[in-house]
Structures are given as C-alpha cells and as structure tokens.
C-alpha cells in the first residue's frame, strides 16, 4: 500500500465528509459536510467525499445518490470522491476491504492488536452476566502457537485493538480544548469483524491517514470516542490529525424545552425541507450559523463564497445550537423575496398544483405573492382565494380600526363601487384606485374604510396578499363585479 505524503508539511488543509448511506441526509450531517468544506476551502485546501458503507446491515438503497445529489445541490463540490476520482481511491469503503485487513494484521504484528476467537454465544453470556462491564479480554494473551493453529484450522475470528489498561489518553480538540480519558474505561474494541469487514472505529482512521486528511470534523458525540482513535494513530506511528468537534444540534419541544434534534421536531432532512419549499441557499446560510459566529461581520446573510472567506474554526462554539424552524422560515422568506421575478416563477412552478382559471392573471397574482410568502409550498394555499372565493360571515366587514360598526357603511360602499367600476374600460390597479378613492369623500369616511369593505367583498379574507384594487386587477372585472354583488346579497 502506497503511504501518503505529509500534507501538513505543505500547509495544505484536507478535510473529508464521510457519511454512511443509511438513509436521508440529516441536517446535522449536512452541517458537518458544510463545516468540513468551509474549513478546507477557507485555506484553498481539498475536500473529499468518502462513503462509509461497512455497516452492511443498515445500508439503504439509493442513499449514496441522495448524498451526492445533496452536495451538488448545495454547491459543496468535492475535489475527490466516488464519481470524481483522485489519487487516493477507491472512495467507497466496501471497495477497500483488503486494505483494512492488511493494516489490522500490521497492528497484530506490532503487538497493538490481537485475534479474538470468542463465539457469539460466549459474548452474549458475558453480556448477560455484565460482571466486567464489557469484553473480558479472554483472547488478549493467547500463546502465539495457539493463535496460529486456530487460524490454520479456519476458526472464525475478529481482530481487537489492545488498549492500555493504566494511565490516561489525551488529545486536543480545536473547539473543546484538551480531552482526557482514563485508559481503564477503554474497551478492547473490534477492528475487523468476522465477515472480513472493518468497523467504523478502525477503517475511518486508516482511510483518513491514507487520504491525507489533516482536519477531522464531526459531531461532539464523538468526543469521548476519539481517544480510541488517537491510540491507533500512535500505534502506527502516524501523525495525529487536528480534531474539530461540532456542538450538538437541538430542537425545540412543544413545552419550550430543547432536546437533541430529531424527526419529532419537524422536517430534519435536506430533501424534506426542499420539498417543503425551502431554498438550498437559505438552508445552507441558516445551518452555517448553527454553531458558528462570524468574527468580522454583523450580517446574518452569506453566500457560499462569502462563507468560504469568512469561516474560521475559532468562530465555532462549544454550546449546543438550537434549530429554530421559525428562524429558518424567516431566512427562507428573505431569500425568496430577493429573487428576480423570472427565477421566482421558475422555482414556484412545481409547487403550483391548482388549476388557474382564465380570468385570473397568473403573472400579476405571482407578483403579489412573490414578496408575501416565506416558503414555496405556501403558494397553493395563498393563491386559493383568487381562484375560488371562500365562504365568509358578514361580520367580517365590521372593523373597529376603520370605524365600521354596522353594515350600513359596507352596503353603501359596495353599491357605490359597482357604479364606479362597471363602466371602466381599463381595469388595472391605478385606474381602480383612482375611481374608488373618490368614495371616501362622498360617503364621509376614510379611504381605508372604503378599501377594507371592497377587499372583504372580493377576497372573503381579513388578511390578503395585496390590497383591494390589486386583487381586483388579478381576478378581472367580471369576477370582481360578481363577488361584490354576492357580498351585497350577504349584507342584506
């Protein structure tokens, strides 16, 4: 096996994103990928995608494609990976099976690992007794001759790491500082399973070394596992990578408390959020701020290029970050509102399921909605009153702010309005507003009261995207007159 050159000596930062293809792309996984990408790209380094599929029982068909598609959609382009290639491939762990066995046997030869022949039944019985808190190291000191004989006989085995039993193991994390663990708490973990596949605890260390990874970025749940990994580096005589553990991601519970982010808090996969009408750029911007704070900017809005320039590890927090759907919704709305109209209509098209009748001016309707929605999936619901007016009670016309205490005012407004709009040849917003504004002075009420009455009549809603005349322009003259007449019937 070709050994790597020391990338640290060349001041090249190399990070990797190494997910298991066991399901959807969780927001936590995406944040790990994003931070890994930003750490390397801030220094013009390399970003690697590696698929860790050695847990064969949990594999989900198509999950690898979801991972790659998500990275492409979010702009997290990797320099090396399964479909990109590179000098350190293959980049799928199941295709590297022989590599791990070679390195595991090296550890055995160096006295840092050993063959374990314990049967499944013995291990289960040991677990039931629970007397020693884990594996009892039964095979740790088997005579060499016995080990060789059992191997020749084809007896099934695993290879375990030989952990120190005294002292402590420490390492320095770039976020959390020095982390130490008593070696007496470390179990002789399995490196190679009986099926010939490696465990995650072993293969990711070998791969990170062979691929020249200088900075390992992952969630803080691995803080107490890392001593096992640095002992492997030390056993091989390899330089340890820099570790960057990210703060926990939490979700808000209904009672106001927080707990680790999960499905019960809402859509927590990237695909689900996109399907719900969130823009990838908004998602990336928001999750970048879940555990990181820019040092030289008060703005919350960053493009991916701006994040690359601004992101530094010293801005990563130790404290858990709370995923707030309301804040994400606000972010997303801001991104939607900043889209040019052509881009907005293109993105909106898949979310419009309703049939839009000929009388409704689609473009003018979408222009009204463009800056009044927070996610694209709101479109169908927000446009429904343009298509079909909802049923409403006549009490909706009453309004304290506009001093409408009885039904006489709306009856008078709508009656007069019909006489003004029926002869109009131009049914645009400006013409309608000019025609209807004169009603306020004639009836001795405020313009706001006039527009309130007409807006209720043509929409059937107390809150709408756009005012009365804008709505009338969208639904057209015939529909507007029809709705006003229906309102007058209701007011009788």
KOLGUKE-132033 format. One line per field, with one value per residue (C-alpha): residue number from 1; residue in one letter; chain; x negated, y negated, z negated. Coordinates in steps of 0.001 Angstrom, whole numbers. Each point is the difference from the previous one (the first is absolute). Layout:
REM residues N
pos = NUM|...
code = a|...
unit = A|...
xx = X|...
yy = Y|...
zz = Z|...
This chain:
REM residues 492
pos = 1|2|3|4|5|6|7|8|9|10|11|12|13|14|15|16|17|18|19|20|21|22|23|24|25|26|27|28|29|30|31|32|33|34|35|36|37|38|39|40|41|42|43|44|45|46|47|48|49|50|51|52|53|54|55|56|57|58|59|60|61|62|63|64|65|66|67|68|69|70|71|72|73|74|75|76|77|78|79|80|81|82|83|84|85|86|87|88|89|90|91|92|93|94|95|96|97|98|99|100|101|102|103|104|105|106|107|108|109|110|111|112|113|114|115|116|117|118|119|120|121|122|123|124|125|126|127|128|129|130|131|132|133|134|135|136|137|138|139|140|141|142|143|144|145|146|147|148|149|150|151|152|153|154|155|156|157|158|159|160|161|162|163|164|165|166|167|168|169|170|171|172|173|174|175|176|177|178|179|180|181|182|183|184|185|186|187|188|189|190|191|192|193|194|195|196|197|198|199|200|201|202|203|204|205|206|207|208|209|210|211|212|213|214|215|216|217|218|219|220|221|222|223|224|225|226|227|228|229|230|231|232|233|234|235|236|237|238|239|240|241|242|243|244|245|246|247|248|249|250|251|252|253|254|255|256|257|258|259|260|261|262|263|264|265|266|267|268|269|270|271|272|273|274|275|276|277|278|279|280|281|282|283|284|285|286|287|288|289|290|291|292|293|294|295|296|297|298|299|300|301|302|303|304|305|306|307|308|309|310|311|312|313|314|315|316|317|318|319|320|321|322|323|324|325|326|327|328|329|330|331|332|333|334|335|336|337|338|339|340|341|342|343|344|345|346|347|348|349|350|351|352|353|354|355|356|357|358|359|360|361|362|363|364|365|366|367|368|369|370|371|372|373|374|375|376|377|378|379|380|381|382|383|384|385|386|387|388|389|390|391|392|393|394|395|396|397|398|399|400|401|402|403|404|405|406|407|408|409|410|411|412|413|414|415|416|417|418|419|420|421|422|423|424|425|426|427|428|429|430|431|432|433|434|435|436|437|438|439|440|441|442|443|444|445|446|447|448|449|450|451|452|453|454|455|456|457|458|459|460|461|462|463|464|465|466|467|468|469|470|471|472|473|474|475|476|477|478|479|480|481|482|483|484|485|486|487|488|489|490|491|492
code = x|x|x|x|x|x|x|x|x|x|x|x|x|x|x|x|x|x|x|x|x|x|x|x|x|x|x|x|x|x|x|x|x|x|x|x|x|x|x|x|x|x|x|x|x|x|x|x|x|x|x|x|x|x|x|x|x|x|x|x|x|x|x|x|x|x|x|x|x|x|x|x|x|x|x|x|x|x|x|x|x|x|x|x|x|x|x|x|x|x|x|x|x|x|x|x|x|x|x|x|x|x|x|x|x|x|x|x|x|x|x|x|x|x|x|x|x|x|x|x|x|x|x|x|x|x|x|x|x|x|x|x|x|x|x|x|x|x|x|x|x|x|x|x|x|x|x|x|x|x|x|x|x|x|x|x|x|x|x|x|x|x|x|x|x|x|x|x|x|x|x|x|x|x|x|x|x|x|x|x|x|x|x|x|x|x|x|x|x|x|x|x|x|x|x|x|x|x|x|x|x|x|x|x|x|x|x|x|x|x|x|x|x|x|x|x|x|x|x|x|x|x|x|x|x|x|x|x|x|x|x|x|x|x|x|x|x|x|x|x|x|x|x|x|x|x|x|x|x|x|x|x|x|x|x|x|x|x|x|x|x|x|x|x|x|x|x|x|x|x|x|x|x|x|x|x|x|x|x|x|x|x|x|x|x|x|x|x|x|x|x|x|x|x|x|x|x|x|x|x|x|x|x|x|x|x|x|x|x|x|x|x|x|x|x|x|x|x|x|x|x|x|x|x|x|x|x|x|x|x|x|x|x|x|x|x|x|x|x|x|x|x|x|x|x|x|x|x|x|x|x|x|x|x|x|x|x|x|x|x|x|x|x|x|x|x|x|x|x|x|x|x|x|x|x|x|x|x|x|x|x|x|x|x|x|x|x|x|x|x|x|x|x|x|x|x|x|x|x|x|x|x|x|x|x|x|x|x|x|x|x|x|x|x|x|x|x|x|x|x|x|x|x|x|x|x|x|x|x|x|x|x|x|x|x|x|x|x|x|x|x|x|x|x|x|x|x|x|x|x|x|x|x|x|x|x|x|x|x|x|x|x|x|x|x|x|x|x|x|x|x|x|x|x|x|x|x|x|x|x|x|x|x|x|x|x|x|x|x|x|x|x
unit = A|A|A|A|A|A|A|A|A|A|A|A|A|A|A|A|A|A|A|A|A|A|A|A|A|A|A|A|A|A|A|A|A|A|A|A|A|A|A|A|A|A|A|A|A|A|A|A|A|A|A|A|A|A|A|A|A|A|A|A|A|A|A|A|A|A|A|A|A|A|A|A|A|A|A|A|A|A|A|A|A|A|A|A|A|A|A|A|A|A|A|A|A|A|A|A|A|A|A|A|A|A|A|A|A|A|A|A|A|A|A|A|A|A|A|A|A|A|A|A|A|A|A|A|A|A|A|A|A|A|A|A|A|A|A|A|A|A|A|A|A|A|A|A|A|A|A|A|A|A|A|A|A|A|A|A|A|A|A|A|A|A|A|A|A|A|A|A|A|A|A|A|A|A|A|A|A|A|A|A|A|A|A|A|A|A|A|A|A|A|A|A|A|A|A|A|A|A|A|A|A|A|A|A|A|A|A|A|A|A|A|A|A|A|A|A|A|A|A|A|A|A|A|A|A|A|A|A|A|A|A|A|A|A|A|A|A|A|A|A|A|A|A|A|A|A|A|A|A|A|A|A|A|A|A|A|A|A|A|A|A|A|A|A|A|A|A|A|A|A|A|A|A|A|A|A|A|A|A|A|A|A|A|A|A|A|A|A|A|A|A|A|A|A|A|A|A|A|A|A|A|A|A|A|A|A|A|A|A|A|A|A|A|A|A|A|A|A|A|A|A|A|A|A|A|A|A|A|A|A|A|A|A|A|A|A|A|A|A|A|A|A|A|A|A|A|A|A|A|A|A|A|A|A|A|A|A|A|A|A|A|A|A|A|A|A|A|A|A|A|A|A|A|A|A|A|A|A|A|A|A|A|A|A|A|A|A|A|A|A|A|A|A|A|A|A|A|A|A|A|A|A|A|A|A|A|A|A|A|A|A|A|A|A|A|A|A|A|A|A|A|A|A|A|A|A|A|A|A|A|A|A|A|A|A|A|A|A|A|A|A|A|A|A|A|A|A|A|A|A|A|A|A|A|A|A|A|A|A|A|A|A|A|A|A|A|A|A|A|A|A|A|A|A|A|A|A|A|A|A|A|A|A|A|A|A|A|A|A|A|A|A
xx = 0|-1338|-554|1092|-2175|328|2467|-463|-3597|1334|2489|2897|3167|1915|3410|2505|3691|490|3678|1553|2643|2635|2825|779|-2453|667|-544|-2738|-1819|358|-1449|-2988|-505|305|-2478|-2451|284|-433|-2994|-1907|1152|-778|-3648|313|-276|1666|3408|574|3207|-361|2884|-234|2132|-1594|3092|1654|3174|1026|-591|2894|246|-373|-1370|-3391|1717|1887|-3284|-1658|3091|222|-3625|447|3205|-1570|-3195|-2272|-2139|-2525|-3489|-237|2779|1841|1032|-2867|-3021|-3339|-3307|1273|2925|2061|2253|2577|-1130|1458|-2377|-2984|578|-3453|-1718|1478|-925|-3579|-249|1775|-2538|-2771|1366|57|-3641|-882|1784|2677|2847|888|2153|3136|1745|2799|3297|3166|1508|-2890|231|3760|-406|-2675|2325|2798|-2276|-1094|-2648|-2947|1711|-929|-2305|-2200|-3094|167|-2098|-2386|-2925|490|-3311|-1230|-44|3672|1001|-1808|1552|3519|-543|-1247|3086|2174|1575|2006|-1618|171|-2950|93|-2006|-2210|770|-2276|1469|-1713|-558|1938|280|357|400|721|3180|20|3407|210|-3668|-1779|2014|-1272|1289|-1186|-1303|1736|3300|-1063|1162|-2008|2125|458|-1944|841|3275|439|1411|-3277|1393|-1523|1853|438|-2368|-2839|568|574|-3377|-1784|1821|-593|-3704|-288|2032|-2099|2811|-1408|3190|2706|3347|2890|2655|-863|1587|-3359|-2047|-314|-615|-2972|-2553|443|-792|-3086|-1376|202|-1943|-2584|-267|-757|-2385|2127|450|3376|2400|1540|3433|2950|3055|3200|2603|3161|3036|3132|3676|2782|2620|3649|-443|-2824|-2824|-2661|-1299|-2220|1361|2171|2988|2458|-1134|990|-1690|-3665|-1235|-1246|2274|3092|-798|-502|3234|1722|-1128|-3215|-2798|-3342|-1856|2150|-463|-3778|-148|2102|-1799|-3362|1094|976|-3154|-2138|-133|-1810|-2770|-20|3582|3268|2019|1799|171|-2857|-409|-2089|-2949|355|112|-3204|-1755|1439|-30|-2637|-120|-356|3532|1456|1782|-43|3606|2840|1791|3802|1568|2813|2517|1428|-3429|-590|3405|-924|-3358|1703|2533|-2786|-1708|3237|720|-3458|467|575|3519|-989|-1996|2876|2564|-2295|-478|3678|1368|-364|1804|3103|2427|3222|1591|-17|3128|-233|1337|-2938|-3092|-2672|-2949|1607|1111|-3529|-1429|2313|-1004|-3723|-826|2778|-910|-2719|-262|1076|2396|2211|887|2988|1647|-743|1324|3153|2260|-888|1319|3013|1277|409|3259|39|2329|1238|-1446|-3374|887|135|-3272|-800|-3130|1954|3016|2354|2440|3010|813|1242|-3501|-1026|3387|-436|-3649|701|3075|-1896|-3056|2032|1123|-3603|-1740|2632|-640|-3815|-1793|-3408|191|-3548|-1036|-586|3302|1906|-1642|666|3657|655|-1940|2726|2424|-1646|823|3470|970|-1854|-2277|-3688|-1557|-1126|3628|958|-2825|723|3593|-960|-2877|2285|2535|-2461|-2118|2100|-3110|-1127|-3661|-1079|-3088|694|2730|3543|-873|-2987|2222|2641|-2640|-1050|3481|1327|3048|2739|-1114|-400|3532|1351|-1653|1179|3570|-282|-1244|2959|2352|-1722|308|3759
yy = 0|-3390|-2240|-3614|-3076|-2369|-2614|-1994|-596|-1643|-2127|1656|490|3111|836|2693|675|3690|866|3443|620|1037|-2407|-3633|-2903|-1289|-3697|964|1934|-2918|-2395|2324|73|-3788|-702|2562|-1669|-3515|886|1336|-2566|-2948|1028|1183|3585|3231|1394|3751|2045|3541|2452|2098|3027|2718|324|2255|658|-3674|-884|-1693|312|-3356|-1781|-598|-1744|-2185|-998|-920|-1822|-2029|-1090|-995|-1916|-1937|-788|2039|1286|2633|246|3773|2547|3008|-1647|-2483|2197|-992|1490|1549|2094|2014|-2279|2604|1989|3318|-214|-406|3177|1505|-3213|163|3619|-766|-2833|1982|2808|-2580|-987|3653|386|-3147|1305|-2727|2361|3670|2761|789|3350|-425|1378|-2031|2169|-710|-3747|12|1916|-2456|-2875|1568|441|-3627|652|-1723|-2799|1225|2489|1800|132|3786|373|-2896|2095|3276|1738|-711|3707|393|-3031|1325|3440|-1386|-2192|2978|1924|-2713|-1003|-3249|-3018|-3714|-2298|-2176|-3063|556|-2981|-1187|827|-2704|-3744|-2404|-831|-3659|-2021|-3637|-954|-3345|-896|1726|-81|2888|3168|2820|3459|2600|2971|2324|-1138|1068|3345|2172|-1033|2133|-1226|2746|1935|3706|-728|-1643|-3520|-2646|-1924|-3744|-471|1470|-643|-3749|-390|1963|-1880|-3426|757|1457|-2855|-2630|-1465|-2726|-1129|2399|-1785|1750|-354|-377|3387|1434|-1944|2968|2498|-1856|1271|3439|-1495|-1938|3183|1603|-2906|344|3765|-404|-2878|-2373|-3689|-708|-2209|-3145|639|-2369|1179|-1910|-972|2037|-893|-369|-398|-1879|2133|-998|-832|-2441|2315|1239|3457|1538|-843|2804|640|-911|-3625|-151|578|585|1347|-2238|1687|-527|-3682|-537|1886|-2352|-3026|-1039|-1235|1863|-3321|-1000|3392|-156|-3588|861|3182|-1766|-2122|3013|118|-2611|-3770|-2264|-2085|-2991|-387|-873|1286|3327|424|1750|1538|3160|-2023|-2453|2868|1410|-3301|-614|3444|673|2752|-2456|-1173|3449|146|2711|-673|2036|-1723|-35|627|-2556|624|-3496|-1525|2243|-1004|-3670|612|1823|-2770|-2554|2133|431|-3735|-781|2262|-1692|677|2392|2159|-65|1162|2801|1261|-493|2012|3501|-1173|-1246|2911|-1976|-624|-3740|-1182|-2264|-3056|14|-1847|2538|-2368|-2789|2504|1387|-3509|-648|3251|-252|-2181|1312|3640|1585|3334|1199|2623|-2838|-1035|2259|-991|-3719|-165|2058|-3023|-1433|3188|630|-2439|1673|-141|-2680|-1600|-3559|-964|-32|-3442|-1494|-1631|-2192|-1508|-1322|-899|2409|921|1040|1256|-3319|-1158|3135|47|-3605|501|3070|-1487|-3133|2048|2009|-3184|-1211|3175|1328|-2608|177|991|277|2422|-446|-818|-3723|-536|1880|-1888|-3385|902|1358|-2589|-2584|2065|-954|-3672|686|2303|-1955|2902|740|1523|2927|781|-16|2353|2271|530|685|2318|2106|169|1134|2313|1220|-305|-2427|285|283|-352|-3368|-2549|-217|-1502|2325|3008|-1305|-494|3657|1578|-2289|-2197|2617|1995|-3167|-1172|3485|116|-3502|923|3145|-2113|-2346|2965|1175|-3474|-158
zz = 0|1011|-3041|211|33|-2939|1183|-3193|1037|3159|-1983|1795|-1984|992|-1425|794|-276|-634|-427|-275|2710|-2511|858|700|-406|-3514|-691|-2468|2725|2385|-2577|-455|3774|205|-2804|1419|3395|-1399|-2175|3005|2555|-2290|454|3619|-1147|1107|-883|389|119|-1310|-354|-3181|823|-2128|-2208|2549|-1998|-63|3644|1792|3766|1723|-3090|1635|2901|-2493|-1633|3284|1270|-3216|227|3646|-727|-2870|1900|-2288|2850|-1041|1511|-415|-278|1432|3271|187|-557|-1449|-998|-3247|1257|-87|-2047|-1049|-3021|1111|2959|-2367|-2018|574|-1075|-3490|-579|982|-2510|-2726|383|-245|-3391|-1068|1058|-1979|-3113|113|980|-323|1465|-1996|516|-2544|1281|244|-2756|-2381|623|-552|-3256|-1071|785|-2061|-2980|354|-2593|1653|1923|3480|1677|-2539|2295|-37|3184|-628|-1154|1860|821|3525|859|-1003|2062|3073|-381|-309|3043|2031|-1057|1509|-3320|274|-1610|-517|-561|-3099|-959|-3026|-2226|-2799|-3406|-2058|282|2191|3691|974|3156|834|1791|1834|-1477|-3380|-1001|-1740|-429|-2225|-817|-2473|1928|-2440|1592|3505|1353|2357|2955|3098|3041|2494|-182|645|3474|1013|-109|-2249|-2676|345|-2944|2027|3685|-276|-1720|2732|2748|-1546|-163|3496|1493|-1741|-2097|-2239|-1749|-1164|-404|-1740|-2696|-3662|-749|1127|-2555|-2351|2824|1427|-2593|1604|3379|-1044|-1574|3451|1511|-2741|468|3704|-673|2061|-660|-1549|1977|-1461|-1500|324|-1919|681|-2623|-344|2082|-2105|862|-1791|-1739|-323|-3684|757|-1039|2410|829|2652|3453|1396|2267|-2749|334|3679|3352|-814|3328|2757|2550|-2157|-484|3738|718|-2439|1979|-1731|2273|-236|-328|-2971|-1681|387|-1252|-3043|-1039|372|-2963|-2112|-2077|1774|-310|2496|-1525|2318|1152|-1679|2955|-188|3754|1808|3413|127|1356|-2875|-2487|1466|-581|-3466|-1612|-2656|-2597|-2887|768|-801|-3362|-2657|-944|1544|2877|209|3396|114|2794|-398|584|3015|1366|-359|1707|2831|491|294|2648|1966|-83|1392|3025|3327|1221|2799|-2424|-2462|2574|1143|-3560|-818|2934|-1572|-3133|1804|104|434|3392|571|1869|3040|-1829|-2462|1185|-987|285|-2021|-2620|-360|-199|-2955|-1668|721|-3004|-2219|-501|-2120|1798|3421|-1362|-1276|3547|600|-3247|358|3569|-605|-682|3427|1580|-2204|-2581|-3402|-1920|-2688|-2532|524|-3429|1737|1396|-3499|-967|-3020|1504|2982|-2171|1748|-2764|2079|3488|1392|945|1953|1773|1064|1043|2111|1644|978|1050|2474|1679|292|1235|2399|2706|-282|3195|-1720|-2921|-1308|-3551|575|1827|-2676|-2844|1636|553|-3480|-2008|692|-2051|-3275|341|1391|-2866|-2674|-1009|245|3123|-2155|-865|3684|934|-2968|1086|3609|-967|-2200|2837|2680|-2201|-2923|-2196|-2692|1026|3622|2189|1605|-459|1396|3373|517|-635|2418|2667|-401|49|2751|468|354|-3047|-2072|812|-701|-3418|-954|930|-2126|-2904|342|-118|-3176|-1529|606
